[in-house]
């Protein structure tokens, strides 16, 4: 069971959900570390942790998100993806992201818009009125890594609802 309790302040300055889950760690490739810093710190509000000349740790809403430099991507290179149809949208794969409360989801969508970033899939409610109803949005970082952020009205009940 997930059991959420409002406690703590997240990178959006909002009450952050604290769960019994442990944080995830994910590492992705980027074409430029400074470009990645601008995106993850600016558009997503991530705090920067440890770093080197080849990688940077970020706190992505309480999770360890690491970007590793892949110089072979080139100055304008992008991570390749496929798109799978889900609820009438072409969902980029691979992707990763964080499940949020609805309030945190709305605040993050506003922050992303204010940063001038473009959505691959604009924020909307998917599977409306069906099991698993969720708010979702997708965007790409400058290197083409796809990010999904989603929210549920009742995370404990809806996250794995069938």
Residue pairs with C-beta under 8 A, 6 or more apart in sequence:
1 20
1 156
2 19
2 20
2 21
2 155
2 156
2 159
3 19
3 20
3 156
4 17
4 18
4 19
4 101
4 155
4 156
5 17
5 18
6 15
6 16
6 17
6 18
7 15
7 16
7 17
7 18
8 15
8 16
8 18
9 15
9 16
10 16
10 61
10 62
10 104
11 44
11 45
11 46
11 47
11 59
11 61
12 45
12 104
12 107
12 108
12 111
14 103
14 104
14 107
15 103
16 61
16 62
16 104
17 100
17 101
17 104
17 155
23 62
23 63
23 64
24 63
24 64
25 63
25 64
25 65
25 66
26 63
26 64
26 65
26 66
26 96
27 55
27 65
27 66
27 67
27 68
28 65
28 66
28 67
28 68
28 79
28 96
28 141
28 143
28 145
29 67
29 68
29 69
29 70
29 73
29 79
29 143
29 145
30 36
30 67
30 68
30 69
30 70
30 73
30 141
30 142
30 143
30 145
31 69
31 70
31 71
31 73
31 74
31 75
31 76
31 77
31 78
31 142
31 143
32 69
32 75
32 142
32 143
33 51
33 53
33 54
33 55
33 56
33 67
33 69
35 142
35 143
36 56
36 67
36 141
36 142
36 143
37 48
37 56
39 117
39 141
39 142
40 46
40 48
40 56
40 58
40 60
40 65
40 67
40 141
41 47
41 48
41 58
42 115
43 111
43 112
43 115
43 117
43 139
44 60
44 108
44 111
44 112
44 147
45 108
45 111
46 58
46 59
46 60
46 65
47 58
47 59
48 56
48 57
48 58
48 59
49 56
49 57
49 58
49 59
49 64
50 56
50 57
51 57
53 69
54 68
54 69
55 66
55 67
55 68
55 69
56 66
56 67
57 64
57 65
57 66
58 64
58 65
58 66
58 67
59 65
60 98
61 98
61 100
61 104
62 98
63 98
73 79
73 143
77 143
77 144
78 140
78 143
78 144
79 143
79 144
79 145
80 144
81 92
81 93
81 94
81 144
81 146
82 92
82 93
83 90
83 91
83 92
83 93
84 90
84 91
84 93
85 91
86 126
87 126
87 127
89 121
90 121
91 121
91 138
91 148
92 120
92 138
92 140
92 146
93 146
94 146
95 138
95 145
95 146
95 147
95 148
96 145
96 146
96 147
96 148
97 147
97 148
97 149
97 150
98 149
99 150
99 151
99 152
99 155
99 159
100 108
100 149
100 150
100 151
101 151
101 155
102 135
102 151
102 152
102 153
104 151
105 123
105 135
105 137
105 149
105 150
105 151
106 123
108 149
109 123
109 137
109 149
112 119
112 137
112 139
117 139
118 139
119 137
119 138
119 139
120 138
120 139
120 140
120 146
121 136
121 137
121 138
122 137
123 135
123 136
123 137
124 135
124 136
124 137
125 133
125 134
125 135
125 136
126 133
126 134
126 135
126 136
127 133
127 134
131 158
131 161
131 162
132 158
132 161
132 162
133 152
133 153
133 158
134 150
134 151
134 152
134 158
135 150
135 151
135 152
136 148
136 149
136 150
136 151
137 148
137 149
137 150
138 146
138 147
138 148
139 146
139 147
140 146
140 147
141 147
152 158
152 159
